[in-house]
């Protein structure tokens, strides 16, 4: 339901000010489908609040600001010059003519426009300045004229369809700052698409509008007026007055004959003189602007929700990739896939020859006898086998980290917003440069932990004290091999060899610790390695998280926007 603004109220002003403050922190950095619309909506809303709604709420009795806008070559500047009676704004055949706004006001109204009450983003230029002087689009030029009555100001805006995008943006901003649009078009171009897009927007926002049909041919003026009127009615603007200016020769100063502007001049003068009529214009436009807040803020809130959901998706994709990598490592260190190649070769060197494996097929007592005999003698060198196990484990961890980085990046690239982030951070597609030495250190530290486990377990078993004293490193390496012992990842002859290796290693440890203790030691060893790898992968994942944390989309942004919009509704 449309609500009418009847008086200035501190509650409403405070509520709208709170909305404006909230908009300051609102952003849509992710390239989502609705992000472009949200950004432009936010910018338009900020401009209208700053340039019109807040100034008007603070000063309901300020002069009526009429912004003269329209298409390129429609005759806006010529019209303003003719209404004032002398040249105050540049006109001519070269385009664009107006690139900086010119505001004409009665001398008594100077105080209303000298400060930043309206158009706070633009500077002020005053004094006698030639219309032909260079134009500064960052400033509004203030011109005093007694030809305008007190209580009324005219603002010459750039072309709404200017070839210069900055001019188009400024024109839209100035029109949003108006109490009244004086929209200038021509008999040849009144049906153009661009003007009607803005007119439709004005209708939706309840903006007060007057239409000037310029350079109308005498023979067709009535036909054009009728058609233009029907188009306005279809857009909900049937109440907008139409002022016709016939094709006329300009005088030597480039001004229209006074007769052609007499009706429009009289209408503006009546508005300025009639406080009630002037207040009606202000009330209609201000009410329309406030009515439009709900839909526009809802657009921003919906887009904010999309941003947060997209961030959550990107975060989930990256987390999933590294969780998958952690699970793959946990599986890889227990499914036997590491018991191949170099590890098998070094294990055979450690225990002796192939003859030793044939003896595994004998009874458990014979295996234990062989184990005992071997451990009582000079322990075999463990370094080559330990290095092979170290290299295999490190290679697995590094490979899964690279895979996780590639998986996370590829998942991001399925979304347009993630694709942009991946392009901006190409280093994310692979593991961090320092990962390899970190993995080497992690696996080495883990191997040291295994030795500590062996020492700790041996302290509780006096019968094995001598064995552990002579072979801690060897027992530790064998425990690592048992940790990697399952052969489910291997097939054929390789599985048989690895299986034999696993069985022998298992029996070696059971002869020292007992079967239950061996199972617990192997399980703990796996847990220790997986925990270290997860810490490592958390650091790799943090690179993705850091990128996402740098995307400024507060989780509560949507809720906060809806809350301040509701506060405005309540205040009204």
C-alpha positions as CSV (number, residue, x, y, z in Angstrom):
1,X,0.0,0.0,0.0
2,X,1.3,3.5,-0.9
3,X,2.1,5.6,2.2
4,X,2.0,9.4,2.0
5,X,4.7,11.6,3.5
6,X,2.9,14.4,5.3
7,X,5.6,15.9,7.5
8,X,9.2,15.7,8.4
9,X,9.7,13.2,11.2
10,X,12.8,12.4,13.1
11,X,11.8,8.7,13.2
12,X,11.6,8.4,9.5
13,X,14.7,10.5,8.9
14,X,16.6,8.3,11.3
15,X,15.3,5.1,9.8
16,X,16.3,6.2,6.2
17,X,19.6,7.4,7.5
18,X,20.2,3.9,9.0
19,X,19.3,2.3,5.7
20,X,21.8,4.6,4.0
21,X,24.5,3.7,6.5
22,X,23.8,0.0,6.0
23,X,24.2,0.4,2.2
24,X,27.7,1.7,2.8
25,X,29.0,-1.7,3.7
26,X,26.9,-3.7,1.2
27,X,28.9,-5.4,-1.6
28,X,28.5,-8.0,-4.3
29,X,32.1,-9.0,-5.2
30,X,31.3,-12.5,-6.6
31,X,30.4,-12.6,-10.3
32,X,26.9,-14.1,-10.0
33,X,24.0,-13.8,-12.4
34,X,22.3,-11.2,-10.3
35,X,25.4,-9.3,-9.1
36,X,25.5,-6.7,-11.9
37,X,21.8,-5.7,-11.3
38,X,22.5,-5.6,-7.5
39,X,25.5,-3.4,-7.9
40,X,23.7,-0.9,-10.1
41,X,20.6,-1.0,-7.9
42,X,22.7,-0.3,-4.8
43,X,24.5,2.6,-6.5
44,X,21.2,4.1,-7.8
45,X,19.7,3.8,-4.4
46,X,22.7,5.4,-2.6
47,X,22.6,8.3,-5.0
48,X,18.8,8.8,-4.6
49,X,19.0,8.7,-0.8
50,X,22.0,11.1,-0.8
51,X,20.8,13.4,-3.5
52,X,17.1,13.5,-2.9
53,X,15.4,11.5,-0.1
54,X,17.5,12.5,2.8
55,X,17.9,16.2,1.8
56,X,14.2,16.4,1.2
57,X,13.3,14.8,4.5
58,X,15.5,17.2,6.3
59,X,14.1,20.2,4.4
60,X,10.5,19.8,3.1
61,X,10.3,23.5,2.5
62,X,13.3,23.8,0.3
63,X,12.9,25.1,-3.3
64,X,11.4,22.7,-5.9
65,X,14.2,21.2,-7.9
66,X,13.2,20.6,-11.6
67,X,15.7,18.6,-13.6
68,X,15.5,19.1,-17.3
69,X,16.5,15.9,-19.0
70,X,16.1,14.1,-22.3
71,X,17.9,12.6,-25.3
72,X,20.8,13.9,-27.3
73,X,19.8,17.0,-29.3
74,X,16.4,17.3,-27.8
75,X,17.0,21.0,-27.0
76,X,17.3,20.9,-23.2
77,X,19.9,23.6,-22.9
78,X,18.2,25.8,-25.4
79,X,14.9,25.4,-23.4
80,X,16.6,26.5,-20.1
81,X,18.3,29.4,-21.8
82,X,15.0,30.5,-23.3
83,X,13.1,30.2,-20.0
84,X,15.8,32.3,-18.2
85,X,16.0,34.8,-21.1
86,X,19.8,34.6,-21.6
87,X,22.5,32.0,-22.2
88,X,23.4,30.2,-19.0
89,X,24.2,26.7,-20.3
90,X,25.9,25.7,-23.5
91,X,23.9,24.6,-26.5
92,X,25.0,23.8,-30.0
93,X,25.2,21.1,-32.7
94,X,28.3,19.3,-31.4
95,X,27.6,16.4,-29.0
96,X,27.6,16.1,-26.1
97,X,27.0,19.7,-25.3
98,X,26.1,19.5,-21.5
99,X,28.6,17.3,-19.7
100,X,28.5,19.2,-16.4
101,X,25.3,20.1,-14.7
102,X,24.1,23.7,-14.5
103,X,21.7,24.7,-11.7
104,X,19.8,28.0,-12.2
105,X,18.0,29.5,-9.1
106,X,16.6,32.8,-7.8
107,X,19.2,34.8,-5.7
108,X,17.1,34.4,-2.6
109,X,17.4,30.6,-2.8
110,X,21.2,30.5,-3.0
111,X,21.6,29.1,0.6
112,X,19.7,26.0,-0.4
113,X,22.2,25.0,-3.0
114,X,25.6,26.4,-1.9
115,X,26.1,23.6,0.6
116,X,25.8,19.9,-0.1
117,X,22.2,19.6,0.9
118,X,21.5,18.1,-2.6
119,X,24.0,16.4,-4.8
120,X,26.6,16.0,-2.0
121,X,29.0,14.2,-4.3
122,X,29.4,17.2,-6.6
123,X,31.4,20.3,-5.9
124,X,30.1,23.8,-6.4
125,X,31.2,26.5,-8.9
126,X,29.7,30.0,-8.6
127,X,30.2,33.4,-10.1
128,X,30.1,34.7,-13.6
129,X,31.4,31.9,-15.8
130,X,31.0,31.8,-19.6
131,X,28.9,28.9,-20.8
132,X,31.7,28.2,-23.3
133,X,34.2,27.7,-20.5
134,X,35.6,24.1,-20.0
135,X,33.1,21.9,-18.2
136,X,33.9,20.0,-15.0
137,X,31.6,17.1,-14.6
138,X,32.6,16.7,-10.9
139,X,31.0,20.1,-10.1
140,X,27.6,21.7,-10.5
141,X,27.7,25.2,-11.7
142,X,25.3,27.5,-9.8
143,X,23.8,30.4,-11.7
144,X,21.5,33.1,-10.2
145,X,18.7,34.5,-12.2
146,X,15.7,36.7,-11.3
147,X,13.9,35.3,-14.3
148,X,13.1,32.4,-12.1
149,X,10.7,32.9,-9.2
150,X,11.8,32.0,-5.6
151,X,11.1,28.5,-4.6
152,X,12.0,27.0,-8.0
153,X,15.3,25.8,-9.5
154,X,16.2,24.4,-12.9
155,X,19.0,21.9,-13.4
156,X,20.4,21.1,-16.9
157,X,21.4,17.5,-17.0
158,X,23.6,15.6,-19.5
159,X,22.0,13.5,-22.3
160,X,20.4,10.3,-21.0
161,X,21.7,8.6,-24.2
162,X,25.1,10.3,-24.4
163,X,27.9,8.5,-26.2
164,X,29.9,9.1,-23.0
165,X,28.9,6.6,-20.3
166,X,29.9,8.9,-17.5
167,X,27.4,11.5,-18.9
168,X,24.6,8.9,-18.9
169,X,25.4,7.9,-15.4
170,X,25.4,11.5,-14.2
171,X,22.1,12.2,-16.0
172,X,20.4,9.2,-14.3
173,X,21.8,10.4,-10.9
174,X,20.5,13.9,-11.4
175,X,17.1,12.7,-12.5
176,X,16.9,10.7,-9.3
177,X,17.6,13.9,-7.3
178,X,14.7,15.8,-8.8
179,X,11.4,16.7,-7.3
180,X,10.1,17.2,-10.8
181,X,11.3,15.8,-14.2
182,X,10.9,18.2,-17.1
183,X,11.4,15.7,-19.8
184,X,12.3,17.1,-23.2
185,X,11.9,15.1,-26.4
186,X,11.2,15.9,-30.0
187,X,8.5,15.0,-32.5
188,X,11.0,12.9,-34.4
189,X,12.3,10.9,-31.4
190,X,9.6,10.8,-28.8
191,X,9.1,7.0,-29.3
192,X,12.8,6.1,-28.8
193,X,13.5,3.3,-26.4
194,X,16.0,4.9,-24.0
195,X,13.7,7.7,-22.8
196,X,10.9,5.3,-22.2
197,X,13.0,3.1,-20.1
198,X,13.6,6.1,-17.8
199,X,10.0,7.2,-18.0
200,X,8.8,3.7,-17.0
201,X,11.2,3.9,-14.0
202,X,9.8,7.3,-13.1
203,X,6.3,5.9,-13.2
204,X,7.2,2.9,-11.0
205,X,8.8,5.3,-8.5
206,X,5.9,7.8,-8.5
207,X,8.2,10.7,-9.7
208,X,6.4,13.9,-10.8
209,X,6.9,14.5,-14.6
210,X,6.2,17.1,-17.1
211,X,6.8,16.5,-20.9
212,X,8.1,19.0,-23.3
213,X,7.5,18.1,-27.0
214,X,10.1,20.1,-28.8
215,X,10.4,21.1,-32.5
216,X,6.9,19.8,-33.3
217,X,5.9,20.5,-37.0
218,X,2.8,22.6,-37.1
219,X,1.1,20.2,-39.6
220,X,1.5,17.1,-37.4
221,X,1.6,18.6,-33.9
222,X,-1.9,17.4,-32.9
223,X,-1.3,13.9,-34.2
224,X,2.0,13.6,-32.4
225,X,0.5,15.0,-29.1
226,X,-2.3,12.4,-29.2
227,X,0.1,9.5,-29.9
228,X,2.5,10.7,-27.2
229,X,-0.4,11.1,-24.7
230,X,-1.5,7.5,-25.4
231,X,2.0,6.2,-24.8
232,X,2.2,8.1,-21.5
233,X,-1.1,6.6,-20.4
234,X,0.1,3.1,-21.1
235,X,3.1,3.8,-18.8
236,X,0.8,5.1,-16.0
237,X,1.8,8.7,-16.7
238,X,-1.4,9.9,-18.2
239,X,-1.5,12.8,-15.7
240,X,1.8,14.3,-16.9
241,X,1.2,17.7,-18.6
242,X,2.5,18.0,-22.2
243,X,4.0,21.3,-23.3
244,X,4.4,21.7,-27.1
245,X,7.1,23.9,-28.7
246,X,6.6,24.3,-32.4
247,X,9.5,24.3,-34.9
248,X,10.8,27.9,-34.7
249,X,13.8,30.0,-35.7
250,X,16.1,30.9,-32.8
251,X,17.1,34.5,-32.3
252,X,20.7,35.6,-32.6
253,X,21.4,34.5,-29.0
254,X,20.1,31.0,-29.7
255,X,16.9,31.5,-27.8
256,X,13.3,30.3,-28.6
257,X,10.6,32.9,-29.3
258,X,9.1,33.9,-25.9
259,X,5.7,32.8,-27.2
260,X,6.8,29.2,-27.5
261,X,7.9,28.9,-23.9
262,X,5.2,31.1,-22.4
263,X,2.9,28.2,-21.3
264,X,5.7,26.2,-19.6
265,X,7.1,29.4,-18.0
266,X,3.7,30.2,-16.6
267,X,3.1,26.7,-15.3
268,X,6.5,26.7,-13.5
269,X,5.8,30.2,-12.0
270,X,2.4,29.0,-10.7
271,X,4.1,26.0,-9.1
272,X,6.6,28.3,-7.4
273,X,3.9,30.7,-6.2
274,X,1.5,28.0,-4.9
275,X,2.9,26.4,-1.8
276,X,0.2,23.8,-1.8
277,X,0.8,22.7,-5.4
278,X,4.6,22.7,-4.7
279,X,4.1,20.6,-1.6
280,X,2.0,18.2,-3.7
281,X,4.8,17.7,-6.2
282,X,7.3,17.1,-3.4
283,X,4.9,14.7,-1.6
284,X,4.2,12.7,-4.7
285,X,7.9,12.2,-5.6
286,X,9.1,11.7,-2.1
287,X,6.4,9.2,-1.4
288,X,7.1,7.4,-4.7
289,X,10.8,7.2,-3.8
290,X,10.1,5.8,-0.4
291,X,7.6,3.3,-1.8
292,X,10.3,2.0,-4.2
293,X,12.7,1.2,-1.3
294,X,11.1,-2.2,-0.4
295,X,11.5,-3.7,-3.9
296,X,15.0,-2.3,-4.4
297,X,16.2,-3.4,-1.0
298,X,14.7,-6.8,-1.5
299,X,16.7,-7.1,-4.7
300,X,19.9,-6.3,-2.7
301,X,18.9,-8.7,0.1
302,X,18.2,-11.6,-2.4
303,X,21.5,-10.9,-4.2
304,X,23.3,-10.9,-0.8
305,X,21.8,-14.3,0.0
306,X,23.1,-15.6,-3.3
307,X,26.6,-14.3,-2.6
308,X,26.7,-16.0,0.8
309,X,25.4,-19.3,-0.6
310,X,28.0,-19.1,-3.4
311,X,30.7,-18.6,-0.8
312,X,29.5,-21.5,1.2
313,X,29.5,-23.7,-2.0
314,X,33.1,-22.6,-2.8
315,X,34.2,-23.3,0.7
316,X,32.5,-26.7,0.8
317,X,34.1,-27.7,-2.5
318,X,37.6,-26.8,-1.3
319,X,37.0,-28.6,2.0
320,X,35.6,-31.6,0.3
321,X,38.7,-31.9,-2.0
322,X,41.1,-31.9,1.0
323,X,38.9,-34.3,3.0
324,X,38.9,-36.6,0.0
325,X,42.7,-36.3,0.0
326,X,43.0,-37.1,3.7
327,X,40.8,-40.2,3.2
328,X,42.9,-41.3,0.2
329,X,46.1,-41.0,2.3
330,X,44.5,-43.0,5.2
331,X,43.5,-45.7,2.7
332,X,46.9,-45.6,0.9
333,X,48.9,-46.2,4.0
334,X,46.9,-49.3,4.9
335,X,45.8,-50.9,1.7
336,X,49.2,-52.3,0.6
337,X,49.7,-49.9,-2.3
338,X,53.0,-48.7,-0.7
339,X,54.4,-52.2,-0.6
340,X,55.7,-52.3,-4.1
341,X,58.8,-51.4,-6.1
342,X,61.6,-49.9,-4.1
343,X,60.0,-50.9,-0.8
344,X,59.8,-54.6,-1.7
345,X,63.4,-54.6,-3.0
346,X,64.7,-53.0,0.1
347,X,62.7,-55.4,2.3
348,X,64.2,-58.4,0.6
349,X,67.7,-56.9,1.1
350,X,66.9,-56.5,4.8
351,X,65.7,-60.0,5.5
352,X,68.0,-61.8,3.2
353,X,67.1,-63.6,0.0
354,X,64.1,-65.3,-1.7
355,X,65.0,-68.4,0.3
356,X,63.7,-66.6,3.4
357,X,60.3,-66.1,1.9
358,X,59.9,-69.8,1.1
359,X,60.4,-70.5,4.8
360,X,57.4,-68.3,5.6
361,X,55.2,-71.2,4.4
362,X,56.5,-73.4,7.2
363,X,55.0,-73.5,10.6
364,X,54.6,-70.5,12.9
365,X,57.1,-72.1,15.3
366,X,59.8,-72.3,12.6
367,X,59.2,-68.7,11.6
368,X,59.6,-67.6,15.2
369,X,62.7,-69.6,15.5
370,X,64.1,-67.9,12.5
371,X,63.0,-64.5,13.8
372,X,64.7,-65.1,17.2
373,X,67.8,-66.3,15.5
374,X,68.0,-63.3,13.3
375,X,67.4,-60.7,16.0
376,X,69.9,-62.3,18.3
377,X,72.6,-61.8,15.7
378,X,73.9,-58.6,14.1
379,X,70.8,-56.6,13.0
380,X,70.6,-55.9,9.3
381,X,71.0,-52.3,8.1
382,X,67.6,-50.6,8.1
383,X,68.4,-47.3,6.4
384,X,67.7,-48.3,2.8
385,X,64.3,-49.8,3.8
386,X,63.5,-46.9,6.0
387,X,64.3,-44.5,3.2
388,X,62.2,-46.4,0.7
389,X,59.2,-46.4,3.1
390,X,59.8,-42.6,3.7
391,X,59.9,-41.9,0.0
392,X,56.8,-43.9,-0.7
393,X,54.7,-42.3,2.0
394,X,55.9,-38.8,1.1
395,X,55.1,-39.3,-2.6
396,X,51.6,-40.5,-1.6
397,X,51.0,-37.4,0.5
398,X,52.3,-35.0,-2.1
399,X,50.3,-36.7,-4.9
400,X,47.1,-36.4,-3.0
401,X,47.8,-32.8,-2.1
402,X,48.3,-31.9,-5.8
403,X,45.1,-33.8,-6.6
404,X,43.2,-31.9,-4.0
405,X,44.3,-28.6,-5.3
406,X,43.4,-29.5,-8.8
407,X,40.0,-30.9,-7.6
408,X,39.1,-27.8,-5.6
409,X,40.1,-25.5,-8.4
410,X,38.1,-27.5,-11.0
411,X,35.1,-27.4,-8.7
412,X,35.4,-23.7,-8.4
413,X,35.5,-23.3,-12.2
414,X,32.1,-24.9,-12.5
415,X,30.7,-21.6,-11.1
416,X,31.3,-18.3,-12.9
417,X,32.2,-16.6,-9.6
418,X,34.7,-19.4,-8.7
419,X,36.1,-19.3,-12.2
420,X,37.0,-15.6,-11.7
421,X,38.6,-16.4,-8.3
422,X,40.6,-19.2,-9.8
423,X,41.8,-16.9,-12.6
424,X,42.8,-14.3,-10.0
425,X,44.7,-16.9,-8.0
426,X,46.3,-19.4,-10.5
427,X,48.6,-20.7,-7.7
428,X,45.7,-22.5,-6.1
429,X,45.6,-25.0,-8.9
430,X,48.6,-26.8,-7.5
431,X,50.1,-27.5,-4.1
432,X,51.9,-24.7,-2.4
433,X,55.6,-24.4,-3.5
434,X,57.0,-25.3,-0.1
435,X,54.9,-28.4,0.4
436,X,57.5,-31.0,-0.6
437,X,60.0,-30.2,2.2
438,X,57.1,-29.9,4.6
439,X,56.0,-33.4,3.7
440,X,59.5,-34.8,3.9
441,X,59.7,-33.3,7.4
442,X,56.3,-34.6,8.5
443,X,57.1,-38.2,7.4
444,X,60.5,-38.1,9.0
445,X,59.0,-36.8,12.3
446,X,56.4,-39.6,12.0
447,X,59.1,-42.2,11.6
448,X,60.7,-40.8,14.8
449,X,57.4,-41.2,16.6
450,X,57.3,-44.8,15.5
451,X,60.7,-45.4,17.1
452,X,59.3,-43.7,20.3
453,X,56.4,-46.1,20.2
454,X,58.7,-49.1,19.9
455,X,60.8,-47.9,22.9
456,X,57.7,-47.2,25.0
457,X,56.2,-50.6,24.3
458,X,59.5,-52.3,25.0
459,X,59.9,-50.8,28.4
460,X,56.9,-52.7,29.6
461,X,58.3,-56.0,28.4
462,X,61.4,-57.1,30.2
463,X,61.8,-60.2,28.0
464,X,62.3,-58.1,25.0
465,X,64.6,-55.5,26.5
466,X,67.7,-57.0,24.9
467,X,66.0,-57.4,21.5
468,X,64.9,-53.8,21.5
469,X,68.2,-52.6,22.6
470,X,69.9,-54.3,19.6
471,X,67.2,-53.5,17.1
472,X,65.0,-50.5,17.8
473,X,65.4,-49.0,14.4
474,X,64.8,-52.3,12.7
475,X,61.7,-53.0,14.8
476,X,60.5,-49.5,14.0
477,X,60.9,-49.9,10.3
478,X,59.1,-53.3,10.4
479,X,56.3,-51.6,12.3
480,X,56.0,-49.1,9.5
481,X,55.8,-51.9,7.0
482,X,53.1,-53.6,9.0
483,X,51.3,-50.3,9.1
484,X,51.2,-50.3,5.3
485,X,50.5,-54.1,5.3
486,X,47.1,-54.7,3.8
487,X,47.4,-56.0,0.2
488,X,43.9,-55.1,-1.0
489,X,45.4,-52.5,-3.5
490,X,47.6,-55.0,-5.2
491,X,47.0,-57.9,-7.6
492,X,48.7,-61.0,-9.0
493,X,52.3,-61.8,-8.2
494,X,52.9,-58.4,-6.6
495,X,50.2,-59.1,-4.1
496,X,51.7,-62.5,-3.3
497,X,55.1,-61.0,-2.7
498,X,53.7,-58.1,-0.7
499,X,51.6,-60.5,1.3
500,X,54.6,-62.6,2.1
501,X,56.4,-59.4,3.3
502,X,53.4,-58.4,5.4
503,X,53.1,-61.8,7.0
504,X,56.7,-62.0,7.8
505,X,56.8,-58.5,9.2
506,X,53.7,-59.3,11.3
507,X,55.3,-62.5,12.7
508,X,58.5,-60.7,13.5
509,X,56.6,-58.1,15.6
510,X,54.3,-60.7,17.2
511,X,57.4,-62.6,18.3
512,X,58.4,-59.4,20.2
513,X,55.2,-57.8,21.4
514,X,52.4,-60.3,20.9
515,X,49.6,-60.2,18.3
516,X,47.2,-57.8,20.2
517,X,49.9,-55.3,20.8
518,X,51.0,-55.4,17.2
519,X,47.5,-54.6,16.0
520,X,47.3,-51.6,18.4
521,X,50.7,-50.4,17.5
522,X,49.9,-50.5,13.7
523,X,46.6,-48.7,14.3
524,X,48.2,-46.0,16.4
525,X,50.9,-45.6,13.8
526,X,48.4,-45.0,11.1
527,X,46.4,-42.6,13.2
528,X,49.5,-40.6,14.0
529,X,50.4,-40.3,10.3
530,X,46.9,-39.4,9.2
531,X,46.7,-36.7,11.9
532,X,49.9,-35.1,10.7
533,X,48.8,-35.2,7.1
534,X,45.4,-33.7,8.0
535,X,47.3,-30.8,9.7
536,X,49.3,-30.4,6.5
537,X,46.3,-30.4,4.3
538,X,44.5,-28.0,6.6
539,X,47.3,-25.5,5.9
540,X,46.9,-26.2,2.1
541,X,43.1,-25.7,2.4
542,X,43.8,-22.4,4.2
543,X,45.0,-20.9,0.9
544,X,41.5,-21.3,-0.5
545,X,39.9,-20.2,2.7
546,X,42.1,-17.1,2.7
547,X,40.9,-16.2,-0.8
548,X,37.2,-16.6,0.3
549,X,37.7,-14.7,3.5
550,X,39.0,-11.8,1.3
551,X,35.6,-11.7,-0.4
552,X,33.7,-9.1,1.7
553,X,30.2,-10.5,1.9
554,X,29.0,-10.4,5.6
555,X,26.8,-13.4,6.4
556,X,24.2,-11.1,8.0
557,X,24.1,-8.7,5.1
558,X,20.8,-9.9,3.8
559,X,19.1,-9.9,7.2
560,X,20.5,-6.5,8.0
561,X,19.1,-5.0,4.8
562,X,15.7,-6.4,5.4
563,X,15.7,-5.2,9.0
564,X,16.5,-1.6,8.1
565,X,13.9,-1.6,5.3
566,X,11.3,-2.8,7.8
567,X,12.3,0.0,10.2
568,X,11.6,2.5,7.4
569,X,8.2,1.0,6.8
570,X,7.4,1.1,10.5
571,X,8.6,4.7,10.8
572,X,6.4,5.7,7.9
